[in-house]
Amino acid sequence: MKISNINILFLSYLFIFAANSSIAQTNIQLPDSSKKNEELKNYNLHFQSTYIYQYQPAFGAKYSGVNSLKTAEGKENSITGTIYFGIKLWKGAEIYINPEIAGGSGLSGAYGLAASSNGETFRIGDPAPTLYLARGLFTQTFAIGNHETSFVDEGVNELGGNKYNNFIKFSIGKMSLGDIFDNNVYSNSPRTQFLNWCLMNNGAWDYAANLRGYTYAFATILQQGNMAYKFALATMPVVANGLDLNTNLNEEYSLNAEVSKSYFAWHKRKGNIRILGYYNNGHMGNYSQAMQHIDSTGIPNIINTRQYGRTKIGIGASFDQQVSNSTGIFARAGYNDGNNETWAFTEADRTLSVGIATNGTSWHHKEDVLSLAIVTNGLSEPHRTYLERGGLGFQLGDSKLNYANETVIELNYNFKPLSSGIWFTYDYQLVLNPGYNADRGPVNVFSLRVHVEL
């Protein structure tokens, strides 16, 4: 199927799945603590489809390289469709299977920006829509303590029902680490919230995944009162940003851990704080050594320095807080050592973001959400020097570099026409110093997103 057929595929989804459907909401409204106690089945089935169109006007640049964001006018679109099937096996045991189809392209093929503008295309290598297994995992939950329960609504990859307040949960299979870690309430999903890569996840978290964002992993969550402790052992891609995962843990692996606390502050409104740490061990190259491996064109080549046993260590923090019945704020910060090459997510070694989201209660559209955020990213000294001398990462490479922090301001309005069953989002992103280069940009990106979920 060619990229030009994406629009036809999208329209088919709308007619088939949205015409007579009741649409579920995921990460669109601000948190609502009310629950309905209703009879639930031992299985569920959900579907989502997200279409994104992006337009980038031409912009100025003093020079460009192989991996630069193209200065000419750009137009791209993308689509994903996911089926979410869950089934209960026995008490506390569940299986979730998610076949997914994805197609399209980011602007300039997602090259030239660390904070790339479309989180739905950050792993799509081939623009033709492709069917694959996104998730296939088994979970087992055991109660801890007095076996008290609370009702949980059923939803995407959640069978719901009365579930233990204090528990330990084990998961194994194919999954996204972003399902488990760094779950900021207001800045977590490019399908319903901000579109930018570095607003859906911590940009300095080089989280283990193949080019579509999934990995084989074993994860555990220990929930005790308002504290949660999470850990995962995950596989790394065979090559940087590659499709295939290396299941030989003697060669490559990733360790991830997070501690989070929920609390009530700001007139007894809910908030969360999370501290994330990770350790990657893989077949990476080293930026400093790459300066000693100049190829025939006089450019440093990090690929020639790759060897097993290279590591990357990083830490991140996330905060979200409801400040009124309609408004919430959030912030993220992240850092990694930046000595060895970026391997899985994006070329950012430091990141900081802040934002606000408010629903449309005051203008009588409660289900609408207006959001604004700013994210700024930076590089380690070795990473910066490598790019200054013309080196190429798997995303960046302008042939040289006048270094400055890359900054993105994103504003979007997410709305649902009355009884339409479809969410529409108008989104604007202003990119300053694209690819950390003060000699290029600024760049304007305008987006339209249509999201259906049932």
C-alpha positions, 0 to 999 in steps of 0.5 A: 500500500502506498503512502498516498493511500493512507487517507483512504485507509483512514476514511475506511476506519471512520466509516467502519468503527465510528459510525455507530460507536460510543467512543471511550476517552483516554488521557483527554479529560482531567482526572476524575476520581468517580467510579461506577460499579458495574458488571464486567466481563472476563474479556474486553475488546477496544480499538483506536485509530489516529490520523495526523497531518502536518504542514511545515512552511519553508524556513531559512538555514545557512547550511544543511547536512545528510540528516537535516530537517529539510528547509523546503515546504514539507507536508506529511501524514500518518495513521495508526490503528490498534486492536486491544484484546484482553482476557482473564485467565484466572484470579489475578492473571490476564493476557493482553494482545495488541495487533497494530497497523502504522504508516506514514512519515514524520517531516523530513523522515523524522530527521533533523530534530531531537524533539521531533514533531509527530510522536506517532511516526517516531518508530515508523521506518517504512511509510507504507502501512504495515501490520505487526504485533505491538504488544503481547504480554501476560500479567499476574497480580498478587495482593499484599496486606489486607486484600482491600480493593477498589473499583477500576474502570475497564479500558484499553489493556485494562479489564477493570473490576475490583482490584487490590489497593496494595499489590505486586504485579508481574508482566512478561512479553512484548510491551512498551516501557512507556506503558509502565514508566514516566506516566505523566497525567497531562503529557504522555500520549501523542494520540490524545495530548501533545504530539512532540516526542519530548512531551510524550516521554522524557527526552533524555530517557533512551528507553529500550525499544525497537524502531516502533517503540516496543521491546521484550521485557520482564516488569514488576510493579509494587504498589503500597498505599500512595507509593509505587515501585517499578522495575523492568529488564528489557531487550535492546535493538541490535543496531541503533534505532533498529527493528530487530531486538537482541534477546541475548541478555549477555550481550545487551540489556536495559534496566529501568526503575522508578519510584513514584508517590501520589499525594493530595495538595493544593486544596486537596487536589491530586498530584504525582511525583516520579523519579526514574533511573535507567542503565543501558548496556549495549553494542554502542559507539563512543563519541570521544573515540569517534574523533579518532576514527575519521573516514575517507571524507574526513568525518568522524564515524561512530559506527567504527567504534561500536563494541559490546559493554558500552553503557548509558546511565540516566535519571529523570523526574516527573511532576503533575498536579491538579490545581483546579477542577478544570486545570492541571500543570506538569514538569519533567527533567532528565539527564544522561551521561551522553558519552556513548551514542543514542541507541533507541529513543532520541538524541537528547542528553538533557531535557526540561519541560513544563506545561499546563492543560485545562478543560473547557468547563468555563466555555461550556465544552467540558470534554475539550482540552486546551494545552500549552507546553515548552520543552528544551533539550541539550547535548553532552560535550562529547555528543555536541563536538561529534556533531560539530565536526560533521558526525552523523547520529541516527537522527541528527547531522547538519554537517556542522553545528553552531550549538544552542539548546533545541526548544519547542513550544507546543499549543493544541486544542483538542475538541469533540463536536457534539455527538460526533464520536471523533476527537479533533486536535489543532496543534501548533509547534514553534521549533527554535534551533532545530537539531541544536543548531542556531544557524537553522530555523526557526521552524513552524509546524501546523498539525491536524489530528483526528482520533477515534477510540472505542 
